[in-house]
Every structure is written in C-alpha cells, then in structure tokens.
C-alpha cells in the first residue's frame, strides 16, 4: 500500500483538502471505489510494539498538523481509531483483536514552539495464552501485528482494507514462552515417538514447572557469541561493568564471575578501557528506541524498542535473558532542557534464533504524575518528552543527555490532557475498552448512528464490562474510596448495587530500587474500593483499572451506571452517571437438516428441497438454491463459506455475505433496539456449480453480532451451520 504524502501545500490546495476531510464520513455514499492510497498528511502510525508479559499492544501515532481535526480542545474535536490484527502464524491469517481510540483537536502553532508533530500512544490488551508454545529454547512464537489507523471512522474488520486518512503498519512481535508444561509438550518437543517402559504410567497431562537457570554456561555462551560475532564487551558487559567506578548502575543483575571470564582468556582490561570511554553516540546495532508517545487520557508514557539481532542478550528463552531499560524526562517549559526525571521502566529480552529480518518490536510504558500540570482546554499544554534507552545498565537519573554503551535517546512532543470547564476530580476514561464519551446519552449505545450506520455503530455491551479511570488527588494523601454501581434504567436510586465486591489491581511502586510490581487484592463487601494510586509517593495503578461488571446473569436492557468517590473530607462525590445497554442474547443454531429455515432458531441454513443431493453441472439448471436465517437484536454480518475452495475455481455463494448496514432495518433501533431483531429472517442464496470440479461440497453459515462482549471490540462469532451437496457431470437417477 502506498502512502500519499502532500508536501508544500498552497493555501488554496489546503482549503480544498480540508473541505474533503470535513465531508469524509459521507464519502462511502458517493465514492465508487476507495482510494488505494492512504493520506498521511494529518496523521500516521509510526511504531507498533508488544509487551509479552502484559499482553499489551501499543501504537505510536504522529499528529502532524495544527488544523484539520474538527475543532479545538474545548470542542469534541475528532477521533483517531487504531484497529489491531495479529497473524499468529497458525494458518488463520490476520485475526481481528479489536480497536482503540483517542481524541485529537486543532492545536495552534502560536505561540511558536515545538507544537507538532504530536505523539500519542494508544494501547489494547489481548489474550495470547492459547497461542503460546513450548518450543526450543532459542525459538519463539513470532506473530505479525498489523495496526490500521483511520481518522474519525473505525477501521474495517477486514485486515486488507486500506484506510483513507491514516495508514497501515506491520511489525513482528514475540509471545511469552509457556512456563507451565505438561509432559506431552516435553515429549513432543523432544520428538519422542514411544515412551520407555518406566514412563508409560506417567500422566501426560500433568503440569510440570521447569525452573529457569539465570545464565547459560559461560563456555557455551562465549563460543556461541564468538561464532555470531558478538563483541566481547557485549558478551561480558554485565560481568565487567559493575566493577568499574564510573557511576553505572544495574538493576537485579545476575552475572558471571570475573575469574571465570579470565579463564576463557578474555582481555578484561580492554573491555574496561572501552567501557570507560565517554559515549558520544551509543551503539544501536543490537537494540534501538524507535518512538515515544503519551497516552493522554491515562497519563501514561510509552515507547517502542526494536530488537535487531538474534544473539547478544545474555541468554535464550530458557534463561533469565537481559533487560532493556528506558528512562523518561520532561521539558516542562520547552526550552530544550529536560529538567525533570520521570522514572525508568524495563522489559526482558532474549536470544531468539528465529528473529525476522525486520527485527522484533517491544513496548514499555510508564504512568506519570501530571496532576499539577493540567490546564484549561483554552490553553493547550504541549511539552517535550525525552526517552533514553540503555541495555542492562540503568540510564542516568541525573543527566538526560547521558548515554550508556548500548542504546539511544528519542525526543517527542506530547499533549497533556486538559481540565474540563469545571475541574474534574474523577473520571471514567474507558468502559468495556472503549472511550467513555463514545456512549451516546440518548440511545445509550456505543458509536451511535441511526442515520448512516455500519456494523461498527449502535453497539451494546455483554458479558464482562471493565471500567478504567483516574481520580485526581489534588495534593490529598489520605484515604480515597470509590464505588461503581448499576441499576435498572428508571428504577429508584435505592436499587443501586455495586458492580463488583472483589478485585485485583496491578500496581507499581517507584519508591524502592528496583521498582516493585505487585497485585493489590481487595474484597469490600459493600463495593467501596480503596483508590491506592498516589503519584505523589510514586504509587500507580498500571492499567488504571477500577472494577469489572459481570452482566451474564442480568436481564437484557438499559442500565444506569454511577461512579462515586470520596473527597478529602470523606464526603461522597458523584463523578459520573450514564446509561448503557446490556445484551447477552446468544444466537441459537438449528442442528437439524431442514428443507426450510427453522423460524424458532436464530441461525439456520438450508438447501431448498433438502441437502445431500447431487447437482449436474451440465444440466440446464445448474444452480444450488437455498435460504438462510441469521437474526440477532444487534446483528452485524453473516457470511457463507464454500469448501473445498481448491475445487471451486473461484465460485462463491451469491450473496457471500451481508452486513448490518445493507439491511432495510439497519439503524432502526426501535425501542432502543432491545426487542427488535436485525438480520435476514429468510434470505435466498445460491451457488452456480457449472465451473466447479466433480466433488462433494459444503456451504457453511456463520454470523456475528455487534455486542461488545467481555470488553472486546471484536464482533462475537456464532456458527457454524453447514449443508452439503455433490457436483458431477451426470448425476445418478434417484
């Protein structure tokens, strides 16, 4: 895909482009074909990375212009959406992981200063557990992530679609290695064909935890690294550098004994001399910091690191590997001097033999204290941030310009979240993994659009609904409590109930050295959780998670949510009240072979006259005809799949799919969409078999709903109902 860059615009050209941009959401009604170029004049994804331990995908987006975002910070502005896909290399291709979004606005270049490009970080958590594998120690599961950026419109769930404003970026990532195995995994990895007698009574499904040695044998590592042309000062850096009095510090370092290093006839003095030389430009042949950005709603900095080589990281996946450290600095007055150290975050990396040619991309993030820096939306607060990467040794906490032996630094300009018209003391930023402000106050649906909807519009919630947000302490260091409650829409406030009475929070404490990550478990019977995040003492909730709501046992319908917290006087303050729709209705699938669709089920597929018949492709009538049913109160799409495709010669069912927006009742939310079924109730379909090989075939029906299920913006899948038939050039008489 080609990116369309637009340099040296005249005022007239810019005006014309802005006009086109303002009517962008109408383009699907008057453009016959989408452009095969992505316009990146206004916004562009520059980096994508993954944190294997957290299951966290991140993208850094560059906002390049001062206008073109539908208004200033005091308006609704517009949204940048990033949809993530992952190809786990299991034969399924790119799978939709869902989307995330953030607000952008027109931010003037006056007064002059480092206003653009602005770097925003956005993230999405995924569950990769079922894709992790027990492989060789130097072999990782290496998927490819695809991030699709689109301005003001949610990117298609088709990974091959090209955004009009925005771009597509692929990056290879590494999954965490399985640490708990069953015996069968081990025997399979060792290619054991038949178990010896003394192992035949073992339970092959019994879990086995294999401890990790801190370091590979020194002779083994030295020989392997010499063959891979890893320099000695990299191989033995962790053994030599701690003994050099040059201010270099290390975090939880496990290293070889210097006497063992000398036994290998390594010139320790030469390594020491090299490490003592001043570093003007650190070495980036092994790793490099690529991008830096700020997750504006959550006050969290992020950075993407590219690992370039297969070895040189102090051990493979069966060891403790080594660490990449990133320190962040702030230039609050934008004078070019990064005067405040904000903190350091780290990630573990390994020798990975199957590293792709383009390297592996990791991300790190760091929550920061911006409470005292928040200003009115009238005066956008744009500042410079610096990130400094250092392998193994910790970056300096006193000198933002200092580089260690390996790593580099990257500067970026970011935008700090503004205060609202009235100062917000607490805010729900995300509900069910989508922006809180995407829940419509009238229809109570996510991305509400009753005029020109797509399958991304008019979405309810189902299953487990997460709540994320921030409470600003404003200098108060005492106990703050909060509660998130729900009630049936229109019911008395006396019926409010807590969404949860037991939660676990991922916390990080920056006070000790090294930083302490821990789980804080709370189980208040009344649902009042203690808000322990306190940036003033370096204590953060890593994901700003507040609570989760399990809705599976509730009646479908509209519910009102209330977010309350206590203030410095212990008084209760209601921070947010809003309503949303819950729908946990499943699609029921007809399991019988029918001659007409079963109207008592939500999903059914039939061949008219019955399936398992033979069709003569040379006959006058060489068409298989049938009907299907796919209905749901929040229908998204149904699709037909003809198999085996290797014998169809491009033949597909007609139609092969239908989207929500193609149906006559799309956008008709009726009684808020709660009791109305969307979809096709008894739609015809057909297959012309004339070009197909003589073979047996199946046609399978699957459907998706628009429910945001279990806080995932992917579309829940239902199916499959399949029917079969055969094709020959002369069917037998029956």
N, C-alpha and C positions, 0 to 999 in steps of 0.2 A: 504494500500500500504506500502511495506517495503522499507526503505531507505538503500541503500548499502553503508556502510562506509568502508573505506580502510585504516586501520591503519598500521604503521610500514612497509612502502614500501621499498623494496630494490631498488637500482639504476636501475637494470635490469627490475624489475616489473614496476617502474615508467616510464621508457622509453617505455615499451610496451603499457602502458595505454595512454601515451601522443600520441603515434602513432595512436591508436584507436581514440582518441579525435580529432586529426587533420583531420581524414577522416570521421568524424561524419556525415557531410552533405551527404555523399554517402551511408549511412547505409540503407536508405529506398530502395536502389536498389539491395542490396544483403542479407539483413536480412529478413528471412521469417516471423518472429514474433518479435514484440517489447519486450524488456526486461520488466519483471514485477517488476523490482526493479529500483529505482531511485538512481543514483550515486550522492552522495552529498560530494564527496571528494574535489571538487573545489568550489562549490557554494551551498548555501542553504537559502531559506526563513526562517527567524527566528520569525518574527512577522507580523501580519496584523491588521490594525485598521481602524476606520471610524470616520470622523468628521461630525455629523449630520447637523450642521448649514451650513457648507460649501459644503456638498455633496462630500466629498473628501475621496477616498480610498487610503490608503498607505500601502506599504510593505517595510520591512527592510530586505535586502539581505546581507548575510555574504559571502565575497570573501576570501577564506581560504588559497590559495597557492600563491607562488611567480611566478610560471610558469604555462603554460597551457592555456593561453588566447590569443594566436596567435600574440604575439609581444608586444613591449614596448609602452609607452605613445606617442612616436614620430611616431608610426605607426597607422594603422587603428584599431589595436587590435581586439577585438570581442565584441559582444553584449550579454547582459543578457536581456531576454524578460520575462515580467510578464503579464499574462492574468488573468483578474478578472472575476469571475462569482458570481452572487448573487441569492440565493434562498429566494424569498420574502414571502414564505410560503402561496402562493396563489394557489397552485396546479400545477404551471407551472414548478416546479423544478428549477435547476440552469440555469440562463439566462446569456448569454454572454454580458459582459459590455465593452469589448474591451481590448486592451493590451497597455503596455508602455514598454520602454526600456532604457538602459543606456550603455555607453561604459565601458569596463574593459580591463586591459592590464597587462602584466607581470611587476611586481614591485619587485625589488630585496630586499632581506633581508640584503643587505650590503649597508651602514654600519648597524651594529646591532642596534636594537631598536624595538619599538612597530609597526612593519610593517603589521602584519596580526593577526587575520582576519580583513579585511577592511569592514566597514559597510556603505552600500549605501541605501539611501531612494529613492523610486520611487513612483509616485502617479498617480491617474486617477480621474477625476471629473465625477460624474454620476448625472442623474436627477431622483430623487426618489419621486417627488411630487405626482404622481398618486398612490403610494403605502402607503402614509401617511394616518393615520386613526384617527378618533375621538373615542377613547376608554375610558375605566375607567381611573381615574387619576393615578392609580398605575400600569397600564398595557400599555406596549409599543409595537409597531410593532418591532419584533426582528428577522430580517433575518439572514441567514448564508452566509458569504462571503467565497469564495474559491479562493485562489491565486495559480496559477501554474507558476512555474519558469522553464525556459528552456534556456540553453546556446546556443547561436549562431543560434537558429532556433525558429520561432514564435510558441508558443504552439498551439495545436489543439483547434478548437472552440467546440470540444466535451469535456464537463467538466469531463468525466470519463476516458479520455485518460491519460496515465502515461508518464511523460517526461523521457527521457533517462539520460541527465545530468541536474539535478535540483531536485525539489520536489514539493509536493502539501501540502498546509496548509489551514485548515478551521478555521474560527473564527466567533463567534456570535457578531452582532453589533446591535445598536439601531437607528431607524429612528426618525427624528424630528417629534414631535406631531403637528397635524394640529392646527393652531391658528385661522383661519377663518373658520367658520362653516356655514352650512345652517340649518334652523330649523329642516329639516327632519333628519339630523345627530343626533341632540339632542334627538328628539323623539325616534329614533331607538335605541340609546344608553340606554335610559330610558325604552325601551320596551313598549312604549305607543301604544296600539292596536287601540284605537279610540280616536280622538281628542274631547275634550269637546266643547260645542257649541260656547263658546266665542273665541275659537282658529280656528274654521273651516274656517274663511275667511282670515287666515294668508297666506302669500306667502311662501310656504315650501322651495323655492329655494333662499329666501332672505338671504344674508350673515349676520352672527352675529359674532362680535368680542367680545370674553369673556376676560376681564382683569384678570391678574394673581395676586392673593394675594402674598405678599412677603414671608410669613411664614404661616404654618398651625397653628391653635390654640395651645397654649403651652400645655394645658392639654391633648389634643388629641395626640400630638406628644410624650409627655412624657409617656403616657400609652402604645402607640403602640411600642415605642422603648424599654420600660421595658420588654414587652412581647417578643420582638425579641432579648432580651439580648444584646442590645446596651449599652455600659457602659455610665454612667452619664457624664464622662469627654469628651465623644464624642458628646453626645446629646446636652450638653450646652457649648461646647467649644467656640463657637462664641460669647456667652454672657459673659463668664468669662475671656477668654484670652486677649481681648483688654484692660482690666483694670489692667493687670499685667505688670509691668515695666521691661520687660526682653528683649526689643528690637524687639519683634514680631510685624510685620506689617500686615495690612489687606487691601484688595482692594474692594472698593464699598460694604462694609459689611452691611447687614441688619440683626439685631439680636434681641433676646428677651431682655426685661428689667430685670436686676438682681433682682429687688424686686419681679417680677412675678416668677422668678426662685425660690427664697426663700420661696414663698408662697406654693410651692409644697413640702416643707421640704427637699430640696436638699442640701447636705452638700457642699456649695460653697467653704469653706476653704480647704476641702480635694481635691477638683478639682484643686484649685490654687496650693496647695502644690505639687500635681503630675505634673502639667504643669511647675513648676519651677525647677524640677529635670533635670540635664543635660541629653541630649539624646545621648546615645552611638549608639543605633540601633532603628530607628523609627519603629512604628507599621505598618505592611503591611497586616493586616487581612482584611481591607476594600478595599484598592487600592494598586496597585504596578506598578511601572515603569518597563517595560519589556525589551525594546530595544531602541536603539538610532542609528541614521544614518544621512548621509548628502546626499541631492540631489545635486550631484556635478555640473551639468550644470547650475543649478539655484541658487547656493549659499544659500540653504535653509536647515536648520536642522529639523529633525523630530523625534518624539518619540511616542511609543505606550504604553498606560496605560491600565491596566486590572482592571476593577471594579468587586469585588468578592462577594459582599453581596447585598441583596435586600433592606436593610434599613440602615440608618446611614448617610444619605446625606442631612439632613435638609429639607426634603420635597419631595413630589411626583411631577409628571409632570404637575400638576395644580398649582404649586408654582414656585418660582424662584430657587429652589434647592440650590446647593452649587457649589464650584469651586475647580478644581484640577489645581494647578499651577506648571509649570516646568521651572526651571532656567537652562541656559546653560553656560558652562565655557570652555575656551580653554587653552591648554598647548602648546604654540607655539614652545617651544624648546624641548619638550618631556623629561623634566627632572622630571616628576612626580608631578610638582607643577602647579596647574591650576590657572594661574596668571591673566587672563582677564575674567571678567564677560561680557557675550554677550547679555543677555536680558532674559526676562521672558514671557512666553505665557501661556494661560489658556483655560480651557474648562469647561462647566457647566454639572453637573451630578445630577441624581435624585434617589429617592427611586423608584425602579421598581420591582413590585411583581413577575413578570414572568421572572426574570433573569435566564438564563440557568445555569446548574451545573458548566459549564466551565467558567462562568463569561461573561462580555461584554467588548469588546475591542474598545478603542477610540484612536484617534491620535491627536497630536498637532504638529504645525510646527512654525518655526521662521526664517525669512530671516535675513541673517547676512552680514556684510561688510567684504569681502575678497579681495577687490581690491588691497590693498597693500601687500597681501600675495601670489599673483600669481607669479609663477616662470616658467622657461623654462621647456618643457617636458623632457629635458635631465636629470633634477634633480627632480624626483617625490617629491611632497610636501605632506607628510603624518604626521598628527598631532593627538593628543589625544583630545577628547571631553568628558566633564562630564555633565550629566543631573541630576538635583536634583528635586524630586517631593515633593510637600507639599500640603496637603489638607487644604483649607480655608485660613490659614495664608500664607503670601508670603515667598518664600525661601530667604535666605540671598543674598545680592548683594555684600558682602564684604568678606565672608568666604565660599569657595567652599566645605569645609568639614562639614559645619553645617547642621544638620538635625533637622527638627521640629518634633512635636509629631507624625504626620502621614505622611508616605511617605518613600522614599528611594532614593538612587542615583545609577546611572549606568554609567560606563565609556566605551568609544568606540574609535576605531581608524578609521579615515576617510581620504579620499584623496581629496585635493583641486584641482580644475580644473587648468590645465596648460595653459600658454600662447602659442600661435602658433609661428611659425618661425618668422613671423612679428607680432608685438603686435596687438592684436585685440582690437579695441576701441569700437566696437559694434558687436553684434552677434545675429542672429536669431537662437534660440535653438530648437524651435518646430514650425512646420507648420501643421495645422489640427490635432494636438495632437500627431504627430509622429516626431521623430528626424529629424531635417533639413537635416542631412547628409544621410538620407535614400532615398532622392530623387535623382534618377540617372541622371547624367549630359548628358547622351546620349539618353536614351529612355524617360526621364522626368517622369518616373513612380516611385512609391514608392515600395521599395523592388524588384527592377528589377531583373529578372532572366529569360532569354529567352531560356536557355538550359534545365533546370530541374525544371520547375515551379510547385508551388502548388497554392491553392486558396489564399494564403497569399501574393503571388507575383504579380508584374505588376499591381499596383493599382493606379487609378486616383483619383481626388477629385471631389466632387459635393456639392451643397448646400452652407452652410456657412463654410468658411475656417478661422480658427483662426491663429494668429501669436503671438508667445511669444518670448521674448528675453531680453537681457541685454545690456545697454550702460555703459561702464566704464568711469566715470568722470575724473579719474586720478587727483583728487585734485581740479578740477574746480567746483565752486559752483554757477556759473551763469546759465543763461537760455540755455537749450539744447532743440532743436526741432528735430522731426523726421517725416518721411513720408514713407508709404509703398504704392507702385504704381504697376499697371499692364498695360500691353499692349498685343495685339495680337502678337504671335511669328512672328518675322521677320519684324514687322511694324516699322515705324520711331519712334525714341525716342520722337518726338514731340507729339505722341499719348498717352503717359503715362497718366494714370488717377489714382487718389487716390482710394485705396480700400474702404476707409470709410472717412466720414466727421463728424461723431458723435459717441462718445464712452463714456463708463462709466468704471472707473478703481477702483478696490477695494484696498484702501490704508490703511496703518497702520503707525501711528506716535508714536515712542517710547519715545519722549521727555517728554510729560506730564505724570503724575502719577495719575490715571491709564492710560495705553496706550489707544490711540484713534484710533478706526477703523472708516473709513468714505468712502464715494463714491465721487470720483472726476469725474465730468461730463464735457466733452469738446466737442465743436461743431465748429471746424475751417472750414470755407468754402473752404479753399484751401487744406485741408487734413494734414496740418502741426500741429501735436500734440506736446504739451509741455511734455518733459520727466521729471516728478517730483520726481522720485526716487532719493534719495541722502543719501546713508548710512552714510555720514559724519555728517549729522544732524538727523539721526535716522528715516528717512522717506523712506518707502518701498512700492513698488507695490507688493501686497501679492502673486499674481499669475504670475507676470512678463508678463501679457497680454499687447500687444501693439495695436492690431487692429483686426477687423474681416472683411471678404470679402464675400458679398452675391453674389453668382455666378448664381443664378437661371435664371436671365434674359439674360445671355450671350449665345453666340453660342458655342457649344461644340468644343473643340480643344485645342491647345497648347497656353499657355500664359506665358509671361515673367514677373517676379516679381523683383522689385528694392526696396531695403531698403536703405534709405538715412538719414543722421543725420547731425546736425551742430556741429562744434567743438568750442573750447574756443574763437576763433576769429570770430565766426559766419559764417564760411565758410562751404559749403556743402561737406560732405564726403559720398561716396557710400560705404556702408559696405558689401552689398551682392547683387548679381544679379544671378538669376537662372530661369529655366523654369519648368513648371508643366503642367499636362493635366487636363482639366475640362470636366466632362461628367455628364450631368443631364438627360440623356435619361431614361425615365420610361419604364417598361415592360407593354405593352398593353395586356389585358386579354380578350380572347373571352368569351362572356357571353351567347352564344347560344349553344344548343345541336347539335353537328355536328356528321357526320358519318366519316369524315376525317378531319385532322387538318386544321385550318384556317391559311393559309400562310401569311395572311395580319396582323396577330397578333403575338406578341412576346411569348405569353404563351397560350397554348391550350392543352386539354386532351380529348381524345375520346375513346370510345369502338368501335371497328370495327363492322360496321353494325348497330350502334346506341346503346344508353344506355336504361336503364329501362327494360331490358329483364330478363327472368328467365333462370337459368342455373341448369341443372340436375347433381348433384354431383355423381350419379351412372352411368351416361352415359359413353360411350366410350371416348367422348371428353368432359372433364370437366374443360376446361380452358377458362377463360375470356381473350380475346386478344384485344389490343388496340395500339394506337400510341400517342405520346406526342410531344409537341414543347415547348422549353424553350431556347430562344436566347437573347443575350444582347452583346453589344460590349465588355463588361467586365464581362462576365458570371463567376459565382463562383460555384454554385451547384444547382441541382434540387432534389426534394425528393417526393416520393409517400407515402401517409398515408392511410391505410385500416382500416375502422371503421364499426361497433363497435369491438374493439380488443378483448373484452371479449368473443366473439363467434368465433374467427378465429383459436384458438388453435395453435397459433404461425405462422400461414400462413402470409406471406408478399408478396407484389408485386415483380416481377422479371423483371428488377432490381428494387431495392427500392430507389436508388439514384445514381447520377453520379456527380463526381467532375470535376472541370475545368481541372485538370492535367490528367484525364482519357480520355480526348477528343483528337482527332487527330490534332486539330488546337491549342492546348494549347501551349503557348509560342510564337505563331506566331503573333507578334504584327503588322505585315504588315506595312502599312503606319502609324506607331506608334499606331496601334490598334484603330484608330479613326473611320474608316469606315468599319471595319471588324466585323461581328457578330461572337461571340463564343457561344457554346452551342450545344444542339441537335435540329436539324431542324425538324425531323420527325422520332423519335426513337420508336421502338417497346417496348411494355411492356406486361406482362401477370400476371394472378393470377390463380393458381391451386385451385379450390374450393372443392376438394374431401374430405378434412379434416375439412371443415367448417360446422357450425351449419346451420340449416334451418333458414334463417333470411334475412332481407334487408340490403344491404351494400352500402357504398360509398367509392370511391377512390378519394383522393384529391391530386392535384399537387400544389406545391409551389416552388419558386426558389429564389435564392439570387444572387446579383451582387457583384463585388469586389470594387465598388466605396466606397471611404472613405467619407461618406455622413454626412454633418453637423459636421465635425471634430470628428467623432466617428469611431473607428477601427472595430466596429462590421460590419456585412455584411447586407446591405439593403435587406429587405424581400418583395417579390411580390407574390401575390396569393389571394385567392385560386380558382382554377378551379376544380370542382368536377363532377363526373359522378356516376350513381347508377345502381345497379343490385340486383337481389334476387337469393337465393340459396334454392333449395328444393331437395328431393329425387325423385320427379316426377313432372315435370313442366306441367301445363295445355297446351292443344293444342291452338295455336293461329293462 
